[in-house]
Amino acid sequence: MTQAESATTVAPRLTRDRLVAAGRTGDAPPVRIVHMGLGAFHRAHQVWYTAAAADGDAWGIAAFTGRSPRTADELRPQGGVYTLIERGAHGDTAGILTNLVEAADGSDVRRFVELIASPATVIVTLTITEAGYRLTHDAEPDLRDPVVAHDVELLRRIASAPDSDDGPDGEAPTSALARLLLGLAARRAAGAGPIALVCCDNLPDNRAMLRSGMTALATLIDDDLAAWIGETVSFVATSVDRITPGTTEADLAVATELTGFADAAPVVTEPFHDWILCGAFPAGRPQWETAGARFVDDIEPFERRKLWLLNAAHSYLAYAGPLVGHQTVAEAIADPALREGVERLWDEAAAHLPAALLDLDAYRAALLDRFGNARIEHRLAQIAMEGVTKLRVRIAPVALAERAAGREARGCAAVIAAWITATLRDVGVDAHADTLREIVGSGGDDQIERLIGVVDARLAADGAFVDLVRDEVDGS
């Protein structure tokens, strides 16, 4: 019997009904927020902020899974409630969050559309990962993607049969933005009023990206729907930050020890949390600022700080760390050579950020403390997935800016070189895996250049940068 199984036998299962009976919570709040991409980060971040808001007891969240229904299957018997463990350098604390009132399989498109069409729903948040948007570099639906092409055709058929909740033959879209568009079309038909769409993924100018993607997709289906989106739907930009590693079996026992309940789906996260938002909520929102969220007029500098410092360093460690035997962020940042590489990367990024506005020295120092928290087992293999999409927004912009300034961009080159070395050994999980496998399999003198080109064609055309990356790869 495992430690977690043993704990389950002596502790009652965590459920909403038990919390109500014990007086630890009241009735579930009504669903007013719908989330796409139910996972650990959403539960550590957006759900936490909503629960911690001064008016949090009025805001219920219905969240839909992405690739797998597993999290919904774990949370459904618990009524959506779960334990949030904050893992500091010297110990753990835990609380039970109750604002997630419905955990649903993402394939339940009928229920998703029903909720989006409800006047009570006024916000949709998204954490579907960078690759989940399935957009081109110009933030338009990627019609070369067979999933997108299929969904566009399906949405056109649905538009021609407006009385159907999904496809004429019962088929429903599978891509996230197509499902969201189906929901918005139902909301328009129901006259349910304005709604805010809030992108919480690590993408630069994520508000403009989502607006462009949704508008372009709608235009492919129905010009009137596209016009309604432009008039009625608000898009909100965000920068989100809270390191949230995968939950381990041992964490189940920790949750039981700290709360007295056996939880099938606890979440472990660091004490630090940050949420910066920019945009309008025409039908209302929780008072997230009372939980520490910040609302700003210009989010771009904060987005770039997060992407180019925290996320960029994570990508570097994710590829360079395993090459020398490290498996977690804490192990990798403790390696003097890798820490030097992180500092070099940060120096390059800092040259293109407003230091005074962003308090970069304090931010960098705080990142080193957070990375060094060995009790947060943030696994490098988890960070390494979807490398191409991440490097395009975390590394390429800084490398291009450094080259334009006449500097080597050696820190950026080291990240791309580490990614290439890792890719030559194992392509891994990546939306561009087929392209990467073709390049890796074909070999050739231009292999390094072609791999760089998958990340950014301009860097691949920069001979000096390619040579620098090649030297790093040869020396690894």
N, C-alpha and C positions, 0 to 999 in steps of 0.2 A: 504494500500500500504506500502510495506516495505521500509526501508531506501535505500537499494540497488536498488529496482525498481524505486523509486523516482529519484535517481541519473541517472538511465538509460534514463528516459524520458527527461532529460534536457541536456545530454551530448551525443555527437556522439559515436557510437560504435567503439571501437578500431579495426582497420583493417590495413593491410599492405598498401592497396591502399590509404587510407586516409593519412598515414604517408608519402608515396611517394609524394602525391599531396601537402602536407604541407612542403615538403622539409626537413623532419626530418629523412629520410633514402633514400637510393638509391635502385636500383633493388636488388632483393634477390640474395645472393651469391649462387654459384652452390653447390649441395650436394657433400660433400667430406667426411663427417662423418655420419655413421649410428649408431643410439643408440637403445638399447633394454631395455625397462623398463621406458617409458615416465611417469614421475611423478614430484612432486614438488621438490624433492632433485636434480634430474638431471637438472631441469631448474634453480635452485638456485646455482648450482655448475658448472658442465661441460659446460653448455651453457653460464653461466656468464663468466667463464674463457676465453672461446673462443671469446665472444663479447669484452672482455676487452683486449685481446691480440693485440699487435701492428699491426698484419696482419689479425685481426679478420674479416675484411670485405671480405676476400677471402674464408672464410670457412662457408659453409652452412651445417646444420644438419638436417637429416631426422630421426625422433624418432617414435618408435613403442610402443604402450601401452602393458601392461602385462595382468592382470586379467580382466580389464574392459576397454571398448572403450571410457569411459566418457570424459577423458581429451582430447583425439583426437577430439571428437565431439564438445567440447567447443572451441578448438583452431583452428579447420579447417576454420570456417567462418571468423576468424581473420587473416588468412594467416600465422598462427603460431606465430605471435607476441604477447607479453604479458607484463604486468607490473611486475617488481621485486621491492618489498617494503623491504627496509632494516630497521628493527625495533630496534633502539638503546634504551638504558635505558631512554633517555630524548626526543625522538621524532622519526619520520619516515622520510625517504627520498625515492624517487622512480625514477626508470628509465625504459625505454621501451627497451626490448631486441628483436633483429630482426634476430638473427642467426638461430633460429629454423624455417626452411623454409618449412618443411613438417611434419605434425602431423598425424600419421596413426594408424588405428586399428591394433593391433598385429595379428589379425586373417587374415589380408591381406598378406598371405605368398607369393603370386605371386609377389607383389610389393617389398616385402622385398628381395626376391631372386634376382629380377631384379637389385636392387640397390647394393647388395653385389657383383654381377657379373660385375658391371660397373667399368672400369679402373679409373674413376674419384674418386671412393670411396677408401680411403686409410686407414681408421681407423674405427673400430667398438668398441664402448664403451658399457658397461653393468652395469645396476643397477637393478637386478632382484630379490634382497633379497637373504639371505643365503639359504633359502629353495628352491629357484627357480632353482638351479643347479641340483637338484635331483641326487646327487652323494652319494656314500657310504663314510665311514670314510677313505677309501683308494683312494678317488677321482676318482672312476670309476662309470660309469652309474649304477644306482641302478635298476637292472633287476627285483627285487621284486616289484618295483613300476609299477602298471599296465599301467600308462601313458608312462613310459619309454619303457616297453616291447612292447607296441603297436607301438610306434614310431620307434623302432629298426626294427621290422618286416616291417613296412611301408617303411622305408628308403631302406631296402633290395629290396623291390618290385620296388621302384623308380629307384634304381641303375640298375635294369634289364630292365628298359624302359627309357633310357637316353634322349629321345626326349621330355619327359613330364616335365612340369614345377613343377608339384606336383604329387600326387599319380596317378596311372593308372586310378582310378575311380574318380579322382578329389579331393580325400582326401589329407589333408596336415598334417604334424606333428603339435602337440600342445605344446610339451615341448620346452623350449627356446634353449637348446643346439642342439636338433635335427633340429630345424629351422635354426640355425646358420650353422650346418653342411651341410644342403641342399644348403644354400647360398654359402658356400665355394666350394662345388662340382661344382656349376654353374660357379663360378669364375675360377676354374681350367679349366673347359671345354672351357671357353671364352678366356683363355690365358691372363687374366686381370692383372697378376703380383702380387707382394707381398702386404701384408696387415698386419696391427697391430691390435691385439685384446687386449683391455684394460679393465680389471675387476675393477670396482669402487665400489664393495661391501665390507662390513666390515668382511673380512675373512683373517685369517693369511696365508701368503704366497699365496696370491690369484693368482699370475701369475702361479705358479706351479700347483695349483689346477685346473685352467682353462685349462692349457696345457695338464695335465694328463687326465682330463675329455674328452676333445675334441679328443685327440689322441686315447684313448680307445674306444670312440664311433665310430670314423672313422674306427678303426681296425675291429670292429664288422660288418662293412658294406663293406669296400673296402680297402685292404692293400695298393693299389697304392695311394688312396686318403690320407691315413694316412701318407704315405711317403712324399707326396706333402706338406701336412701341416707341417711336420717336416722341410722341406727344404725352404718353402716359407712364412709361417705365423710366425709373431713375437708376443710374448706374453709379456705384460707390467704389472708390479706390481704397485699398487698404495695404498696410504693411503689418504682417503678423510675425510674432516671435515667441516661441516657447519650445525648448528642446524636449521631445517626447519620444523616448525609445520604445521598442516593442515590449509588451508585457511578457514576463516569463512565468513559468509554473510556480517558482518560489514566491512571486509577487501575490499569488492567490492566497497563500498562507499569511503573508504580511497583512493583506486587506482584512482577513478574518481576525487576526490578532488585534488590529487597531480599531475595528468597528464592532466586533462580535457577530458579524454576519459572514456567511460564505458567499462570495461574489464570483460568478463565472466570467466576468468581464471587467476587472478593474483596470485603471489607467495609471501609469507612473509618469511623472513629469518633474521638471525642476521647479524650484520656488519662483524663479524669475518668470515674468510674463510681460508682454508689450503688445499693444494694438493701437495703430494709428489709422484714422479714417478721414476721408475727404469726399463729401458728396451729400446729397439731400435724401431724406427719408419722408416722402410726401404723405405717407399714411401713418407715421409714427414709428418709434423704436424704443427699446429699453434704454434706461439711463446708464449706459455703459461707462460714461465718464465717472460715475460714482465708484466704479470698480477699478479705475485707473486708465481707461482708454482715453486717447487724445484725439480731438478733432481739429484738423488743420486746413488752411486754405491751399497749401501747395505740398503735396505728399512726395513729389519726385525725389528730393534729396534724401528723405528717410527710406524710400524704397531702395535707392542706390546704395546707401550705407549698409542696409541689411543684405542685399544681394552680393555686393562686392567685398564685404568684410566677413560676416558670419557664414553665408552660404558658400562663398568662394573658398574660404578656408576649409569648410567641410568637404568640398569636392576635392581639394588638394590632398587632404588627409585620407579621404576615402580611396584614392588610387595609389598614393605614395606609401601610405601606412602598411597595407598588406604586403607590399614588395619587400619590406624589411621585417615582416612577422607580426605586425600589430593588428588587433582586431577591433579595438574601440577607439573613440575619439580621445578619451583620457590617456590611453596607452600611447597614442601617436603624438599628442601634444607634449608629452613628457620626454619625447626623443629630441635632444638638442638640435640635431640636423633638421628635423621636420619643423620644429618651432622656428628655426631660422628662416626656413622656406615660407612659413606663414607670415612672419614679420616682413619679409621682402615683398610678398604679394600685397600685404596691407599698405606698405609704403607706396607702391605703385598706384593702388586704388585711391589712397588719401590725397594724392596729387591732383585728383579730379573731383574732390568733394569739398563743400564749404565747411572747413574745420570748426569754425566758431559756432555756427548754427547747430552742428551735429555733435559737438563736444567729443571729437574723435579720440583724444587721448584716454578719456574716461571710458569710452565705449570699448576701445581695444583692450584696456586693462580688465574690464568686466568680462569680455569674451574669454580671455585667458583663464580667468577664475572659473567661468562656467564650463569651458572645455576640460579643465583639470579636475572637475568633480567626478572622481572615480566611482562614486556610488550610482551615478547615472550611466548605465551601460548602453551608450549610444553606439550601435554597431556600425562599422564602416561599410559592411556589405549592404546594409539598408540604404545608406546615403548614396552608394555607388550606382544604384539603378537609374535608368533613364539619363545616362551621362550626356548624350548629345544635346538634348533639350536644355539641360542645366548649364552646360558649358557655354552655350550660345548666349545666355543672359547673365551669367556670373563672371565669366572670364573674357570672352571675346571683346566686349565693349571697352574694358580696361586695356587690353592688349592693343586694340586699335588706337585708343587715345594716347598711349605711351609711344607707339610707333609714330603717330602724327607729331608728337612732341620731340621726335628725334632720339628717343631712348630705346634700349634693347627690349624691354618688357620681359626680362629674364624670369621674374617671378611667375608671370602668366605662362611663359613657355614651359616652365617646370611642371605646371598643372597639366597642360595639354600633353606633355611628354609622358607623364605618369599615367594619364588616361590611355594613351596609345599603347604603352607597355602592357598595361592591364588588358586592353582589348585584344592585343596580339595573342595573349594567353587564353582569354575567354571573353567573348563578346558580351555575355551576360544579358540582363533584362534591359531592353532598349527598343523604343518604337522604331528605330532605324536599324534594327538588328540585321535585316536582310542585306541592306547596303553595306554594312560593316563586314559581314561575313564574306561578301563578294570581294571586297578590297583585301581583307586578310588572306583569303584563299588564293587570290591571284598573284600576290607578292609583287615583285618588280621594284625598280629603282625609285619609282615615284610613289611608292606605297605610303610613306610618311606624309607627303604632300597631299595625297588624295584623302587620307584620314583627317588631316587638318581641314580640308575643304568641306567635309561633312559638317564640321562645326561652323566654319566661316570661310567663304570663298576668297574674301579680301586678304585674310591672313595666309591662305594657301598660295596667293599670288605674290606674297612678300618673301623674296628669296632669302634675305638675311634672317627673318623670323623662322622660316622653315629650316634653315641650317642650324639655328640655335636649338630648335626642338629636336632635330635629328641627332645633334651632339648629346643632348640630354638622354635620348632614348638609347643611344649606343653606350652611354656610360652607366646605364642602370643595371 
